[in-house]
Amino acid sequence: MGIESFKEITTEILKELRASEKAPGQERIFTAGEKEFIVWQERKQNGVPINEGVQSDFIKVRDSFSINFN
């Protein structure tokens, strides 16, 4: 099977999958890797969220070494 045939078949399978009946309360059907890709895009644009405990640890390290982030 050539690459173009593979792409066509794969595209058709994904179209059929996404056209399937969705689970109650769900707006769309995700395929493998889509959710991860969306999170990656958000983090690339907005940065990686860091919880308050880790932020506090970073601040302590910064202060202990007198690091200035200006």
HELIX and SHEET records of a PDB file:
HELIX    1   1 ILE A    3  ARG A   18  1                                  16    
HELIX    2   2 GLU A   34  ASN A   46  1                                  13    
HELIX    3   3 GLU A   52  SER A   64  1                                  13    
END                                                                             
